[in-house]
Amino acid sequence: MRAAARVATAIALWSLASPAHGHETRLAYLEVRALGPGDFVSVLKIPVTGATAWPIEVRLPATCAPRGPDRRFRQADSLVVEQRFSCDESGGAPVMGLAGLAGGFVDVLVRVEDEEGNRLTRVASGALTEIPLRPGSAGTWDRLVLGVEHILGGVDHLLFVAGMILLVRGWRRLVATITAFTVAHSITLGMTVLDVVRVPGPPVEAFIALSIVYLAFEILRRDDARPASARPWTMAFAFGLMHGFGFAGALLDTGLAGRDVPMTLLLFNLGIELGQIAFAAVCGVVLWGGYRLLGTPARRARLDRAAAYGLGAVASFWVIERVAGFWG
């Protein structure tokens, strides 16, 4: 009966994995550049799911008028909408509107640049739909929040962190393991964004899912004192390098360039770490509470095995889905 229950649980989790994706929160990108007094060009990159682009659109203020039709074209997994327009700035800096952000499924990273190279960077969501066409603040908080939102929206990265918490015993070993993971993904995130090295996105996403499958297997054989369980920080560092490429892919989708890169990279990575710490703390409290309720070591071991089977089932589906996507 127990074996049948485990199989049924695994099948149920497998079926639930179908609508789940590693990064449900998608990033759109809007760049507005001033070409001269009252003369602007905007470039909006909208994520495309299947054949459908998210319904995001730029709304010009009443004091602005387009200078010709929009130019639309596909670029990788994005729809690019380019528009040139003129504004009357005699009454102050115009404010551009963004529509279609309701629901929070897509955040828009916005960059506004004037003729002198001054920049405003911020994240637009359902609560922020108006963008001034003249730079103001540096947008430090928004870029920090962007990193937090990305890690909390990246289900595959979160499952890997949860798996490390299940695998490692002792808070010192756990801190060392999570630190190794953090250092590793920070290295490859920085190297990729700074264009030192590039790795194609689809294989990275498949490998990230595979890393969760391997982690689930290690949880199941943890008591055998195999090498990965004895020194989990080495495994976390190795897989963290590949997870860093995944983090970098999201940041590169925003199209950042120039002087914004170092500061945006620093704040984005810091936001990732803050979100990771918060998630790990919540997982630790939930796991501690579950162990307290279960009481006996045998029951705790059954909880660990059930969680490992769940992680493995979901991640296995992702591996198949992402590898099949190579030829999609």
N, C-alpha and C positions, 0 to 999 in steps of 0.2 A: 504493500500500500504506500509506503514512504517513497519507494522508487517511482511509482506511478504518479504520486503527487508532485515529485520533482520534475518529471517529464512534462506534466501538464502545466506547471508553472513556467518552465522554460518556453514551451510553445506559446503560452499566452503573452509572455514578454516579447517573444519574437514577433508576434503579430502586431503588438503595440508599437514596435520599433518602426513599422512601415511609414507612418506619417512623420516620424521624428527625424530631425536633421541636426548635424553638428553645430550649425550656426543659424539659428532661426532669425536672429536680429541681423538684418542686412544694412549695409551702409550705402547711401547715395552721396553724391558729391556735387556741390555747386560752387563754381568759381565766377566771381564778378570782377572784371578789371576795368579801370578807368583809362580810356585811350587818350582823353583830353578833357577840357572843361565841358561837362554835360554830355560827354560821349562815352558809352559803356558797351561792353560785350559780356554776355553771360554764357557759361558752359555748364549744363546740367547733365550728370551721368546717373541714370536710373537703373537699379538692378532689374534683370529680366528673369522671370521664372517660367521655364518652358518657352512659350511664344508670347507671353504676356508681360508687359512692363508695369511696374507699380504706378498707380495713377497720381504721380507727383507733377505739379506744374508751377511755373513761375507766374506770378501776377504782378504786372507793372503798376506803379502808382499812377494816379491821375495826371501827374505832372510829367510823365514819361510817355514816349511813343516809339513803336518799333520802326527800324529803318530797313524795311524789307521783310520777306518771309523767314520763318525759322529754317534752319538746316538740321535735318535729322538723319542719323546713321547708326548702325550697330557697331559696337566695339567690344569684342569678347562676349561677356555675359551682361553687357550694359547697353542701354539705349542712350545715345548722346544727342542732346538738343542744344544747338548753338543759336544765339540770338544777339543781334546788335540793336541798340536803342539809344535815343537821346532824351535828356531830361532838362527841365527848367529848374535850376538850383537857386533861383533868386529868393525863394521862400525858405531856404534851408536844405539840408541833405534829404533827398527822397528816401522813402522806406519801401523796400520790396516785400511782397507777400509770397508765402509758400503754401500751397494747398495740397491736400491729399495725404497728410501725415497722421490722420486719426487712426487710432488702434495701436500705435507704437511699434509696428512691425518693421518700419524702415526709419532710421535716423538719417539726417542729412548733415554732413560735415560741410560747413560753409566757410569760404575764404573770400574776403573782399580786399582788393588792392587798389590804392589810388595811384596817381601819376608819379608820385615820388617814391613808390615802393613800400609805403606804410601798409600794414596788413591788420585785418580783423579776422580772427578765427573763432568759430563757435559751432556748437551742435544744435541743430534745429530739430525739434520733436513736436508732438501734439501740443505741448504747452508753450512752444516758441515758434511762431509762424511769421514774424516780421523781422526783416534784415535791413539795417541801415546801409546805404550805399556809400558811406564814408567810414573809414576805420575808426574804431574807438578803443576799447580795451583789447588786451592781447589774447583773451580767450583761454587763459591758463586753466581755469576751473573746467571749462567745457572739454578740453583735451584730456584732462584727468578723468572726467566722467566717461569719456569715450572708451578708455581702457577698461574701466569698471564694467560698463555695459557689455563690452565685448566678451569678457571672461564669463560674466553671468549669463550671457546668451549662448555661449559655446558649450553645448551639452556634452560633447565628446571630451573636452578638456576637463570639465567638472567631474565626469565619471572617472577619469584617470586619477584625479586628486582623491576622490572618494575611495577608489581602489587602493591607493597608497595608504590611506588611513586604516583600511581594513587589514592590509597586509602586515604593517609594521607594528610591533609591540614595544612599548616604552616611549615616553615622550621625547627623550633625548635622541633616540634613533629616528623618531618621526620628524623632529625638527631638522636633523641632518639630511634626511631623505627629501623633504620638501625644499630645503635650501638648495640641494643639488639640482633638483628639477628647475627651480627658479633661476639659478645661475646659468644652466644650460640653455633654457629657452630665451633668456636675455641675450646671450651671445649670438645665437642664430637670428633672433629678431633684429638686433642691431646690424649684423653683417648683411642681412638681406635688404633692409631699408636703406642702408648706406651704399648699396650696390657692390658690395665686396663679393657676394656669391648669390646665385639665384637657383632655385629648384622649382620645377613645374608643380603647380598646385594640385592637380588630381592625384598623382602618386603620393604626395604628402598627406592628403586627407585620408587615403586608403591606409597608409602606414600608421597614422594616428589611431584609426579604428583597430588596426591589428595590434597596436601596443596595449589596448584595453583588453583584447582577447588574451594576450600573453599574461597580463597582470591578473586576470581572473583565474588563469591556470595556476599561477604562483600562489594565489590565496588558497586554492584547493590543496596544494601540496606543501603548504607553509610548515607544517609540523615535521616534515622530512628533513628540515635543515639543509635544503639545497642551496647552492651558491647565491641565487638571487634573493632568497629570504635572509641569508646570513649577512649580506652586504647590500641592502636594498638601495642605498644611495648611488651605487654604480649603475644599477638598472635605471633609476630615476634620471640620472644625468644623461645616459645614452638616449633614452626616449625623449627627454626634455629638449634635446637638440632639434629633433624633428618637430615637436610641438611648436617650437619657436618659429619655424618656417610657416606654420599655420597661422600664428598670430600676425606675422609680417604680411601675409597675403591680404588680410582684412585691412591693414593700414595702407598698403600700397594701392588698394582699390580706390582710395580717396584721391589719388593723383597728386599728393603733396610733392613739392619740389622746392629747391632753393633754400633760402635762409630759414624756412619753417621746419626743415627736417630734423635737426638735432634736438630742438626744444620739444617738438611734437613727439619725437621718439621717446625722449625721457619721460614726458608726462603720460604718454600712452602706456609705457611699460610700468610706470609707478601705479597707474590705475589698475592694470592687470594684477599687480601684486596685492594691492589693497582688496580687490574683489576676491582673489584667491585666498587670502588670509581670512576674510569674513566667511567664505564658504567652508573652509576647513574647520573654523571654529564651530559653526553650526553643525557640521557633520560629527565633530568630536562630541559635542553635547548630546546629540541624538543617539549616537552609538553608546555613549556612557549610560544614558537613560535606559536604552534597550537592554544592555547587559545587566543593569541593576534589577530590571523587572524580570528578566529570565532567570537570574539567580545562579543556577548550576553551570559549570564549565561545559557540560554536554549540550545543554540548550544553547549556550553562546556559540558553540562550534556549529550547531545546525543553522543558526542565524547567519554566520559567516559563509557557510556553504551555499545557502539560499541566495545571499547577495552576490556571491561569485558566479553562480549559474545565471542570475539575472544580468549581470554585467557582460558575461560572455555571450549570452544569447543576443542581446541588443547590439553589441559591438560586432558580432559575427555577421549579422544582417547588414550593418554598415559596410563591412569589408566587401561583401558580395555586391552590394549596391554601387559602391564607389569604383570597384574594379570593373564592373559591367559598364559604368559610365565612361570608361576610357574609349569604348567603341560606340558610345551612344551618339 
